[in-house]
Amino acid sequence: MKNINKLLVVFLSIVAFSCTDDIQDTNREAVTAETAPVLLTPKGDFNIVLSKATEKEVATTMIWDDAAYTGSSTVVNYSIEVAKAGTKFAAPQTVTTTTSRFKSITVAELNAALINGGFVEKQENLVDIRIKSSVGATGSVAQFSNSFTIKVTPYRTPLASSLWLVGDATPGGWSWNNDSETEFPLVVGKTNVYQVSIMLNGGKDFRIFLGNNFTSDGNWDASRNYPFYANAGYTFSPELVNANDGDSNFRYTGPTGMRVLKIDGAAKTITLN
């Protein structure tokens, strides 16, 4: 009987404590928006060309005046948002979040947000940028800052499995500077088929490279020339021949124009369409 009474006392204590908490929550003042954050920088004169080689560097530092809320004190979260210029942030992309009133954004972070947002790679884009403030774990009571339109040129995020084309038959010539090389990606769903649409210069040469270190020095050591594939039993389109130069590169003998180059490792063919 004594044990039952003790359990009853404990139960009633828990109920009373819970009710007290409920009363306190009911009396707690609701949080409401008061003043939106004000974006200070970067402004409309900001222009940057992003590159894979500098992806760990800071692209820009965002600075803004804090947002204000009335009611119970709570942590204010800030999200940096980007969207295509003129769309009124219909489909914003979040670059990063913080609880501070400033945030340094890396090249990789900004580039990822732009690529995910459908911006055109290797081309200057007009980008609207703003700050969103919110409170609570669910990100409620949102406020939005003013926005600026900046200019950003994103880079393509290449596939780790890609091959690369370099040579004066390709648009970038014999250079790795400023993304001059042409990515030769693996076909989705395949393990040994590569395909790319490329403008080829007639009567000029190129070579296939296995990797890319994303520097101006390139990756000259790891490559495959015409004899490599010939010795492996591949057949070639008639417009692809051995250049018979010092490196036995490929020579494209067709007319200058847009072509589809394909290497099929299963069929052992290199074709042009």
Number of C-alpha atoms within 10 A of each C-alpha: 6 7 8 8 10 10 12 12 12 11 12 11 12 12 12 12 12 12 12 12 12 12 11 11 11 10 9 11 12 12 16 15 17 13 15 20 21 19 23 16 18 19 14 15 10 13 16 14 16 23 22 19 15 14 16 13 14 14 20 16 12 19 17 20 16 19 23 14 21 13 12 10 11 12 10 21 20 27 19 19 21 25 24 21 16 11 11 11 16 9 12 19 22 22 19 16 15 13 14 13 18 17 18 14 19 19 23 23 17 22 27 17 20 26 16 10 16 11 20 15 17 16 13 16 19 19 21 22 28 26 26 22 26 23 20 12 9 7 13 14 15 16 19 19 20 15 22 20 22 20 18 24 20 26 23 16 13 13 11 10 14 18 20 17 26 23 24 19 24 23 17 17 19 17 17 22 14 17 19 18 22 21 22 24 18 20 17 9 7 10 12 14 19 20 21 18 15 18 15 24 22 17 16 19 25 23 22 20 22 16 19 19 12 17 15 13 11 18 16 15 9 10 15 16 17 22 17 13 16 14 8 9 12 18 14 17 13 12 15 20 17 16 19 12 10 6 13 18 23 24 24 24 18 16 12 14 10 12 16 13 18 20 21 17 15 10 12 17 18 20 18 19 9
